[in-house]
Amino acid sequence: MVESIEDIEIQLLLDAVYRHYHYDFRHYARASIKRRLLQARAQWGFESISEMQSAVLHDETILPQLLNFLTVQVSEMFRDPSYFRALREKVVPHLRTYPSLKVWVAGCSNGEELYSLSILFAEEGLADRTIFYATDINPSALRAAQAGVYPLDRIRLFTENHQLSGGHTSLSDHYTANYDLAVFDKTLRERTVFSDHSLVTDAAFGEMHLVSCRNVLIYFDNELQDRVVKLFSDSLVRGGFLGIGSKESLRFSAHADLFSDFVREEKIYRRKSR
């Protein structure tokens, strides 16, 4: 099958971004990347992907905007509440046995998952012994995560999710309303390390007890998914836990045998001890 000119242009753009800026999107699911690049081209008014490539390479101010198109920043606090309830009821009892904990929120986006876990760990009495690592490749997303500020009109959904997750407190205990914004308490991120990290090219974080990386693998091709699953295994202590998105699975990964199902219906896995 002959590639279209547009598909060739997309491959050249991804190669150029990797070679010049060291952001590697070459193994992201191609249909998703193509859709996002076409959205960027239309919004910026370029006649072709090649014209957009030239602009990206010669104007560094465009790159952050391109990253916003290519990385997914849509999430919500306590998204899929049953996942967080499973963490609370089935994973936390195991985590209590450790004197100190490390939790990696990989692909943290704007921080909703991080604050969800931070609140859950505070409610379960684990906050003081836990260090969170929140990582993303998008600098603007990391800044948003560090700020912990969300539109007030999103709080109703966040609150409903929190209650369904088995929350012991009121979500309002953890933020201050400021006009049309909700500012989450800085104590929730006092023990958090925010870091630029690429699942595509960077090395493992060591000695993690829980890795939560939800709704990220679906944007990778099979080769990259395998790489990331191995990365998570290398990052976890023996018996550590991995949580992924509801539409994701380790079943077809080349490294699936490194994990066992822990809460199958919530896509929570446990690193095997061998």
CORFENMO-V153937 format. One line per field, one symbol per residue. ss: DSSP state (H for helix, E for strand, - for the rest). A space follows every 10 residues. Layout:
ss=???
//
This chain:
ss=----HHHHHH HHHHHHHHHH H------E-H HHHHHHHHHH HHHH----HH HHHHHHHH-- HHHHHHHHHH ---------- HHHHHHHHHH HHHHH----- EEEEEE---- -HHHHHHHHH HHH---HHHE EEEEEE--HH HHHHHHH-EE EHHHHHHHHH HHHH------ HHHHEEEE-- EEEE-HHHH- -EEEEE---- -------EEE EEE---HHHE -HHHHHHHHH HHHHHEEEEE EEEE------ -----HHHEE EEEHHH-EEE E---
//
